[in-house]
Amino acid sequence: MGEFTIKMPDVGEGVAEAELVEWMVKIGDPVREDMMVAAVMTDKATVEIPTPVSGTVVWLGGEVGDTIAVKAPLIRIATDGAGEEPATPETVDATPEPPPVTSGEAPHTPTKSAPPAAPAAAAAPARQPSPEFDKPLAAPSVRLLARENGIDLRLLRGSGPAGRILREDVEQFLARGPDPAPAVSGFAKKTTREEIKLTGLRRRIAEKMVVSTSRIPHITYVEEVDVTALEELRAKMNAERRPDQPKLTLLPFLMRAMVKAVVEQPDVNATFDDDAGVLTRFGAVHIGIATQTAAGLAVPVVKHAEARGIWDCASEMNRLAEATRAGTATRDELTGSTITITSLGALGGIVSTPVINHPEVAIVGVNKIAIRPIWDGTQFVPRKMMNLSSSFDHRIVDGWNAATFVQRLRVLMETPALIFIEG
């Protein structure tokens, strides 16, 4: 009987450590060669770690949410052989997966021997979630599939090793549908309580928000914009678009308007290093697009919007949004923005107070479009109105400059032909 140690592999990008976001096994579980045992995350990319040997798990090297250094022991496996040298980072083949949102189990203390878990049962009818909120075993890609289809993985019984839920289990559940819930009458007290440790992308979002709100003195400026003419133009362009062209939303028009507006207010297309006291203005306009994913908020970046037309802006924005939601966006595609747009579409509300994407100094927030009665001098007429709620770093952008920038956006969007005029 020997023991094999898998160490935290070098997952690339020059990082010295990675966050543990999921255990796919627990102490006592049997594992086979090439079976995935853990998932780690760095810079929004998740990597699954396989075991190069078969055996039984006897030790886990941390809790979900812990940061583990490269080459540090990650997991120990008891093998039938006489023991082997610990695995080196190069022996572990890391395969990228979309970023999951997980809540893991605490590591167990080592035991001298651990009985193997009972053989996994075949797929069975759905069960009710455990009151203890037990975490099912599943790969990040399977969790993503479940989240996209609104499935609680605790309702499934996995057919994989150690009860691991496979993609086929989710697909079969989708085809079969859940068991009908029993009829409930009257009211009842709910006493359940769930504590969820922030891990992975959600923890990174929380840390980013703390930095942005604690270090940047925000000023938010709200302006009403009449987008009636722009919406008419957008509808006409969509009706006449070619099959290879994307459907236009309002955002590509706003992106082009921002390109023009920052020329007159270059301080808003900038980043501020508050430690060094240095403001960096950019000629390039790299627009971050706040994008909601199953794992949380990410900001893919449309690079060089100043060199793109309306259709090109729309195509690139759509491509990046799809890659980000699928978890395949690269590090370069998720970094380097000089100014950001945030929009909740139809849920955009009347007014919002966007949080600046540090170290940028400005963010433009888009609120929902609503038909309102507007006085034209002789009568009230229905117009499509929308608010822009934009925040600025008040250390860099004064109120007058913020207002001038937003007013320029308003003029461009209310007279959309100006967006297409060169110069």
Buried (B, 14 or more C-beta within 10 A) or exposed (E): EEBBBBBBBBBBEEEEBBBBBBBBBBBBBBBEEEBBBBBBBBBBBBBBBBBBBBBBBBBBBBBBBBBBEBBEBBBBBBBEEEEBEEBEBEEBEBEBBBBBBBBBBEBBEEEEEBEBBEEBEEBEEBEEBEEEEEBBBBBBBBBBBBBEEEBEBBBBBBBBBBBBBBBEBBEEBEEEEEEEEEEEEEEEEEEEEEEEEBBBBBBBBEEBEEEBEEBBEBBBBBBEBBBBBBBEBBEEBEEEBEEEBBEBBBBBBBBBBBBBBBBEBEBBBBBBEBEEEEBEEBEEBBBBBBBEBBBBBBBBBBBBBBEBEBBBBBBBBBBBBEBBBEBEBEEEBBBBBBBBBBBBEEEBEEEBEBBBBBBBBBBBBBBBBEEBEBEEEEEEEEBBBBBBBBBBBBBBBEEEBBBBBBBBBBEBBBEBEBBEEEE
